[in-house]
Amino acid sequence: MGADADQELSSIDRIRDAAIDLFGEHGFRATSLRSIADAAGVSQALIIHHYGTKQGLRTACDQHVTDQVRSRKKETVGGAAGGGHFSVVQQLQDAPRLLRYLTRAMTEGGEHTAALIDDMLEDALEYMEAGERAGMILPSRFPRDRAAVLLLWSLGALTLHEQVSRLLDVDLLAGDDAPESLGRYFRPALELYSQGLITEQTGEGLLAALPDDPDSARPTHDEEH
């Protein structure tokens, strides 16, 4: 790769990283291409050359953040201790700028946010299946819905980070030294994951009171053969 190609790649990364910082701090609508260009040390024309529009730049930012979540989840599932498989917060705890971006995306919503969450859900389902195969996660009668609920809980805590800070004195958007201060958030979360909340008998009674789940009536692969 020549020097020109290296410089172009560097400018692409600088633009994306500057956009992630500014979108996370000020929001997508309130951030101009000019402010991104100034922060990245490039011209607006170069941003348009690489990304086409501000919407195209946001899509690239969404994809980058999703890729970061995916890579960190793979590391966690392949490693030891449990609990982190479900938590976007823990996966990105060493990257507060990405957490801020995610927080803003959840708050502003829109088409791109829905696509971002859909991508995360597919990843979460894949990694939870891997965790089941590794003997780290219990199987579920409702695997997709379980993955969706856990993802929504994790993203909800991220969106309500100011209330998390107020109630638990935990800053979910802090920097590299934050893991030591997350105990009041993760201890009860891990207790819920590992021990549950209600007794099995109570849970079965509540499930029996719910309408039948049409998906649970479908034959499994083994039953079909």
N, C-alpha and C positions, 0 to 999 in steps of 0.2 A: 504494500500500500504506500503510495507516494505521499509527499508532504501536503499537497493540496487536498487529498482525500482525508488525511488525518485532521487537517484544519476544518474541513466540512463536517466530519463526524463530531469534532469538538464543539462546533457551533450548534449543531443539532442538540447535543446533550445540554449545553449551556442554556439554550432557549427553553427546552423542556423543564430543566431543573428550576429555572427562574419562574416559569409559569406555575409549577407546582407550589413554590413558595408563596407567590402572590395570590394565586387562586385560593390557597389555604388560609391566607391571612385576611384577604379582603373580599373573597367571593368571586365567582366567575363573571357575573354581570358587572361588578364594580371595577374590574381589572381591565385596563386598556392594553392594546398591542404596543402602544408607545411605552407604557411603563414596563412591560416585559422586555422590550427591546433595550431600554435603558439599563435594566438590571442585568441583562445578558451581555451587554456591550456589543450589540449588533444593530443593524437597521431593521425597520419594520418590513422593508422589502425582502430582506433575507428570511424573516419569519414566514411571510407569504410564500416565498419560494419553496421553503421546506414543508410547510404545513397547510398551505392554501388559505385557510381562514382560522379565526379564533376557535370556532367549533372543531375544526380539524385538529388544532393544537390541544384542545381539551380531550378529544378522543385519544390522542397519543399519551397524554398524562394519565387518563383512566387506565389505559393498557399497561403503562409502566407500573402504576401502583398495584394493579392486579397481578402482574408478574412478580413483584416483590413479595406480595402475600403468598403466592404459590410457592416460591422458592423457599421461604421460611417455613411454611407448613411441611414441605417435604423433609426439611432438616429435622423438624420436631418429631414427625411420625417415625423417621428412621432412627431417632435417638432414644433416650430413656424416658424420663418421668412423664406422667400423664397430665391431663387437664388442659395443656396448651393447644391441643388439636383443635379446639373449638373457638379459640380466642384470637380475633384479629388484633386486639390490643396487645397481647403478648407477642405475637409474631412480629409486630412493627415497633416494639418498645424501644429498639435501638435507632429508630428513624422517626423522631417526633414530627419532622416536616411532612412525612407521608401520612402520619396520623392526623395532623391538622387538615391536610387535603381531604382525607376520607371524611372527617367530621363535617367539613364544609359541603362536600358532595352530598352527604346524607341530609343535611339541612336544606339545601337548595333543591334537591330532587331533579326530576326531568328524565328525558329519554336515556341519556348517557348513564345516569345513576342506576336506573333499572337494569340496563345491560351489564353494568359493573357488578351489581349484586347477583344477577343471574349467573355470571361467570364465577363469582365466589361460591355460590351454592353448589355448582357442579364440582368445583375443586373440593369443597368441604365434604361432599358425598363420596368422592373418590378417596380422600384421605381417611375418612371414617371407615370405609370398607377395608382399606389397608390396615387400619388399626385393629379392626375385628380379626383379620387374618393373622395379625401378629399377636393376638391374645391380649391386647391392651384396652380394647373397648368392647363392651357387651353388645350383642346383636339386638336388633329392634324389629318389632312387627311393623313399624312405620318409618323405615330408614330415611326416606326423602323428607318427610315432614319433620322428623326429628332433627335432621341436619338444618332445615330451614329455621326451626325454632331457635336452635343454638346460635345460628348465625345472626338472627334478629336480636337475640339477647345481647350478643357481643357488640353489634353495631349500635344497639340502643344505649348501652353503657357509654360507648364512645361519643354518641351525639349528646348525651346528658352529662358530659364530663364535668361541667361546673357543679351539678348536683352531686355527682360522685365525690368530688372534692369537698363539698360542704358536709355531706353525711358521713363520709369515711376518712376524710383527710388524706385522700389519695389523688395524685395528679396523673391522670392517664396520658397526658400529652407532654410529660416531662422528658428529659434527655436520658443519656446513657446510664446515669447513676440511679435511675428510677426503680429498677427491679427490687432493690432492698426496701423500698417504701410501699410496695404494693400488697403487703401482707393482708391488710384489712379487706382488700377486694378479693384476693385469690384464695385465702383460707376458707371463707364460707363457700366460694364457688367450687373449690375442690371437694369440700365436704358434700355439697349437693351432688356433684358428679359421681363421687365414689360411694356415698352412703344413701343417697336419695333423701326425700323429704317426708313422705308418708309411707305407711306400712304397705306391704304387698297386698294384703287383704283389702285395705281401704282403696288402693289403686284399682284393683280388679272390680270392686263394687262401683266405683265411679265410671270405669270403662263400660261396664254392663248397662249403665244408665244412659249412655250416649247412643245416638242412632248408629245403625250398622255402618261400618266403613266398606264401601263398595270394592275398594282395592283389596281388602283382606279376604274377600270371597273368591278372588281369582285363584285358580290352581297354581301351585308353584311349578317350577321346571321339572322337579322330580315326580310330582303328582301327575304331570301330563304324560309321562313315559312309564 
